[in-house]
């Protein structure tokens, strides 16, 4: 049985990452801010219940998709593991807000929106040339950095398709 994701705060996962606080959650998991004790840096840890084999397949596919990519406009995957019934994806921690939050607040200028769009196009071009199709582009999956000029970083490759691998979903699945 999976350890409740709410109980992860304060725990050490994968013998290395100290979960400090919950950042947010979505349909497939919960994201935490954590401390990497070995490399002494902040990271993000996405915990996904992996009780079913289909859930495990999806997490592996997300990790494989993200691992193919090395681009400043895509959140970097550092590690993947499983513990207490949760699949764990460890990524860079991006200091920023989602595009959805910024849109709701109305804080971006037209110029900044255009620059974010250009950043996303470059990130998607990088992914597509490496046979990765994201398939879930939405404001909630775009982080905008808060340092200096805003830059977009694409995250959450949970439903990505690797065009050179077998599909996990059937045509018509939602």
N, C-alpha and C positions, 0 to 999 in steps of 0.2 A: 504494500500500500504506500502511495506517495506521501511524503511529508508535506503537510499543508504549506502552501507557498507563503502564507502570512507568517508562519513560524520561522522563516528563513532569516529574518532580521536578527543580527547578532551571532549568526552561526558561521562557521568556517566551512566552505565547500571546496571540493577537489583538493583538499589539504593545502590550500594556498590563498583563497579569496575570502576575505572577511566581509560579509554582507552588512552594510551600514544602514541603508534606508531604502524604502520602496520609492521608485520614481514614477511608475505608471503601470497600466495593464491594458491588454487588448483581448481579442477573441482567442488567441492561442497561448497566452502566457503573461507573466508578470516580470517587469524589468526593475532591477535594483542597482543602486550605486554600491560599489564594493571597493575594497583595497586589496591590491595584489601585493602580498607580503614578500614575495621573492624579488620582484622587480621594482617594488616600492613606487607604485603608481596607482592612480584611481582607474577603475574600469567599470563597465556596465555588465551585469549578469542577467540574462534572460532565462527564466525558469519556465519550463513547459512540462506539464504532466505527460509522461511517456508510457502510460500504462498499456496502451494498445500497440500492436505492431505497426499499425498504420500511422499512429502518432510518432513512433520512433523513426519510421521511414521519412516522414515529413521533416523532422528535425535534422536528420542526416542530409536530406536534399537541400535544406536551407543552408547548412554548414558547407556542403560541397559547392553550392552556388556562390556563397560569400567568399570562400577560400580561393576561388579562381580570380578574384577581383582585387586589384591594388590600384586605387585611384583616390585622389583627394576629395572627390565628390561622393564617395561611398564609405560608409562606416566600416572600419577594419575589423575582421574577425581574428581574435587571438587564439581561442581554444574552444573545444567542445568536450563535454563529458556527461556522465550520468551519475546521480547520487540520490538515494532515498526515493526512487521512483520519479524523479524529475530529470529531464534532459536539461543541460545547462550550456548556453552559448555565451562565451565571454568576448566582449568587444571593447573597442576604444570607448571612452566616455566623452561625449560631445557636450561642451558647455554651450547650451543654446535652448531654443524653443522650437516646437513644431510649427510648420507653416500654417497649420490649422489654428493654433493659438494666436499667432501673429496676425492672421487674417481677421480673426474674431476681434482682436484688440485694435485693428486698423492702424498698426504702427509702421507698415512698410510703404515706402514711396513707390510710384510707378516705375521709376528707374531701378529700384531694388528688386521689384517683382520681375522685371525683365532680366536682370542679372542672375537671379535665382533660377529662372527658366533656362537661361543659357547654361548654368552650372549643371542642371539636371539633364539637359540634352547631351552634354559631354560625358556625364556619368553613364547614361544609358547607352551611348555609342560604345563606350569602353566595355560595358557588360555584353552588349550584343556581339561585339567582335570576339568575345570569349564564350559564345554559345549560351549566354544566360539571358533569359527574358524575365523581367521582374514580375509582371502581371498584376501588380497591386499598387500602382502609382496613385497616391492620394495625399492630400495635405498632412494627414496624420503620420505618414511614412517619410516625411521630409523634415530633417532637422536643419535649422538655420543657426549658424554660429553667431555668437554675440561679440566676438573679438574683432574690432576694427570694422571693415566692410563686411556685410553679411554674405556668407557663402552657404550654399545648400549641400547637405550630405544625405544621400539616399540610404534608408535602412529597411529592415524587415523583408528578407527574401524568403519568407515562409511559404509562399505559393509560387515561387519562381519555377520556371521550366528550363531545364537544361536541354537544349535542342538536339544534343548528341546523345541523349539518354532516354530510357523508357519513361513514359508519362505516369504520374501518380493519380491523375484525375482522368475521367472519361469525358468525351465530348458531351456537352450539355450539363455537366455537373456545375453546381453553384457553390 
